[in-house]
Amino acid sequence: MPRVKDVHQDNGSEWYEQAETGQDCYLLALETYGKCIYWIDGERNIMERGDVLLIPAHTPYYGKSVPTLTHTKTVVGFTISSDDASALPLLRHGQPYKQRLGRYESVHERIRLLREQWYEKPSYYELMAQSLLTELLIDISREFDRGLIQTEKQRHVEHMKRYIERNYRQKINKEVLGEVINRTPNYAASLFKEVTGRTISEYVHRQRMKRAVYMLNESRLNAAEIAEFLGYKDASYFYRMFKKITGGSPSELLKERRPEG
């Protein structure tokens, strides 16, 4: 498996980084907010939210912030073996690879978990980091193998995602999203899965759980009230979904809630 050498997050508007030809690490960067620029072999690459960039070892580059704009990205430095390169054509491609991810949510979640392992260093964190990096590279390689997603398809999926993010408290299924993009329900469902790597239902639940975490930390509502607010008629089902997606329980966050006053 690829071996992680470094994981860090870049924030702000005053970032600059440079690497010479001798660097023996691959670099994987995922832009999660704003914009930044990488110059690689004289070619300008603008990174925006949802873009991933893979720079092979021994490739000179430099990166910098866009003036007056803040950005956030996670960067992973790693080395590979000859077996890794044989298994993943992306790694023996030998050229920088930049792509707007269709499976952004999946990649973002894995790179977040990888960053947590690297910073917190629990037992076996290095092995876990290797495993998460391997999953990341497989996800990205699948998009590399498939080639660029058709612009029209990507536009339809972004339209569906925006609708879900605005209306996640409501019942959302393939029939609803089919109407949103003016296509059949089955086409909407299969397209969403193809591009994002998640079903419509999975994406809706994840949007709800993001809001649930915020409300458990910041609101005065209890878990049952939050479940109802988010569209769950059965509080026990809300608890099960929360555990499945976040790995914790609502009661754990309620214990850490800041007292009033």
C-alpha positions, 0 to 999 in steps of 0.5 A, a space after each residue: 500500500 502507498 505510505 503516508 509521509 505527511 498530511 496537512 491542511 492549508 488555510 488563509 490567503 497568504 499561502 506559498 509552497 515550492 518543491 524542486 525536482 528532487 522531492 521523492 513524494 507524490 502530492 495529493 491535494 483536495 480543494 475544499 473551499 475557495 481557490 488557489 493556483 499551482 504551477 507545474 512544469 510551467 502550466 497554470 492550474 487553478 484549484 477550486 472547491 471539488 478539484 483534486 490534484 495529483 503531482 508525481 514524485 520528482 516533479 517541480 512545482 509551486 503553489 500560491 494563494 489567489 490574492 485577497 481570496 481565502 482557501 482551504 485544502 488538504 494535502 497528502 504527501 506519500 510514497 509508492 512501491 512498484 506494486 502500487 504503480 502496477 495496480 493503479 494506472 493513475 500512479 504510473 501515468 507519470 503526469 500531473 492529474 487535475 480533475 473536478 471530482 464527481 465523487 467529491 463527497 466520498 473523497 472529502 470524507 475519506 481525506 477528513 478521516 485520514 487527516 484526523 488519524 494523522 493529527 490525533 495518532 491513535 493506535 495503528 494510525 499509520 496503518 489506518 492512514 495507509 488504508 484510507 489513502 489506498 481507498 482515496 486513490 482507488 476512488 480517484 483512479 476510477 474517475 481517471 479510468 472513466 475519463 471526464 464526466 460529461 458536462 451535461 451529466 455533471 450539471 444535472 447532478 450539481 442541480 440535484 445536489 443543490 436541491 437536496 442541500 436546500 430541501 433536505 428536511 423534506 421527503 426527497 426521492 428519485 421521483 422528486 429529483 427526476 422532476 428537478 432535472 426534467 428526466 425520468 426518476 430511474 435516470 435521475 437515480 442512476 446518474 446521481 449514483 454514477 457521478 457521486 458514488 452515493 445513492 440519493 437517500 445516502 446523500 439526503 441522510 448525510 446532509 441531515 446529519 451535518 445539520 444535526 451535528 450543528 444543532 446538537 452543539 449549538 441549539 437548545 433542542 433535544 435529540 427527539 426535537 432535532 429528529 423531528 425538525 430534520 424530517 424523521 418521524 421515528 427518533 430511533 431511526 434518527 439515532 441509528 442513522 446518526 450512529 451509522 454516518 457519524 460513528 457517534 451518538 446524539 447523546 455524546 454531543 448533548 453531554 458536551 453542549 455548552 450550558 446556557 448563560 
